[in-house]
Amino acid sequence: MSEPLMRIGELAERTGLSLPTLRHYDETGLLSPSARTAGKFRLYSEADFEKLMVIRRMKPLGFSVEEMRQLLVVVEGLRASTTAAERDRLLVELRAFTAEATERRERLQRQLDRADEFLEILRTEETGAPQPFAAHHAVEPVA
């Protein structure tokens, strides 16, 4: 029995991504559907869903479409049968993506921390017991 395929609407619902975003990914070659119906409707597999979830998780970290494409090639290469030398090369690339994602996540965390500090200031103002701005948190260099 063949794997069940889903239409673009179902994929959009499962991933939380919009139809225009999914169409854009198809047009740019980032994620092509596994098949099409006789009427040319896009059909996606569970493997397509998994790739899309990787892409979706890269978006908040600001990875470009080209970087997303590169990572998918690396992951697919690691999952395929490869020589030891090819696997080593792909692992180096994967580790570079991991390091970059870690750095971007840390930057995002710093931004979230600043946003939390800002919300704390606003909430303090609401209570009518304002404090000097510097009293909320130490000033840190802007990254």
N, C-alpha and C positions, 0 to 999 in steps of 0.2 A: 504494500500500500504506500502511495506517495505521501509526502509531507503536505499538510493542509497549507494553503496560501491565503493571505488576507489582502483585501483591497486597501487602497490608500486611506480611506476614511477610518477603517479599523486600526490601521497602523498609527494614524494621527491620534486617535482616542487612547490607544495603549501607551503612547510615548508622551502625550501632552504637547506635541509639536503641531503647528498649523499645517494645513494642506499646502499653502504657498511655500512654506519652508521645505516640505518634503519634495515638492516639485522642483524647487531651486536646487536641492541636493542632487536630484536626478539630472537636471540640465547641466550642472557643473561636473557631473561624473563622480561625485562623492559617494553617492549611494544609489545605484541603479536597481530597479526592480528585478526580481529573479525571473519573472515571466510577465506576459501580457495576455489578456483575453483576446478573443477574436475581434472584439470591438475596440481593442487597443487600450483597455483599462490596465493600470499598473497592478501587479500582484507581487506581494512580498512574502518571504519565508521567515521562519523563526530566526535563522542566521542573519537575515537583513535587519530584523528587530534588534538583535544583539549588537550589531554594528552601529545601528542608530542610537542605541543607548550609550555606547562609548562616545559617539559624536556629541550627544546631548550633554554628557558630563564634561566634555572639553569646552563647551561654549562659555560657561561662566568664568572660565580661566582665561578667556580671550585668545584661544588658539585660532589661527586662520583656517580657512577651508583647505589650503594647501598643506598646512601642518597636520590637519585631521586626516587628509588623504595619506600623507607619509606614514602616520602612525598606523593606520589600517593596513598598509602594505607590510609594515614591520610585523604586526601581530599575525597577519595571515601567513607571512613567511615563516614565523616561528611555529605556527600550528601545522604547517605542511612538512613533509619529509624534506629535510635539507642536509647538506654536508655539515660536518663539524665546523669547518671554516666559515660557512655561510651563517650557521647558527650563532657563532661567536660575533660575527659582524652585526647581525641583527640585535643581539643582546646589548652590544655597545650603543646602538641607536635607541633601543628601548630604555636603557639606563639614562641616556641624555634626555629623553622625554620625561622620565620619572623625575629627574633633577629639576627640569624646567617647570613641570607641574607643581612640584613641591615649593619652588620659589614663588610661583604665581599664587599658590594657595596661601602662603605666608603673607604676601602683600595684600591679598584680599582679606585675610583675617585682621591685619592692621587697620584696614579701612572699616571693617565691621566694628572693631573696638572703638574707633573714633566716632562712628555713628552712634554707638551705645552711650558714649560719653556725652555726645550732643543731646541725645534723648533725655539723659539724666539731668542736664542743665535745664531743658525745657520743662521737665516735670517738677523740678525744684522751683522754677519760676511760677508754675501753676499754684503751688502750695502757699505762695506769698512769703516764703522764707528764703529769698535769694541769698546766695553766697557769692563772693568774688569768683570770677571765672577760673582763676588760677587755683582756687581751693578744690576744684573738682578733680583734677588730675595734673600730674607733672607734665610740663611741655616736653614733647619729644620732637626730634627732627622730622621734617616732612620728607617722605620717601618719594 
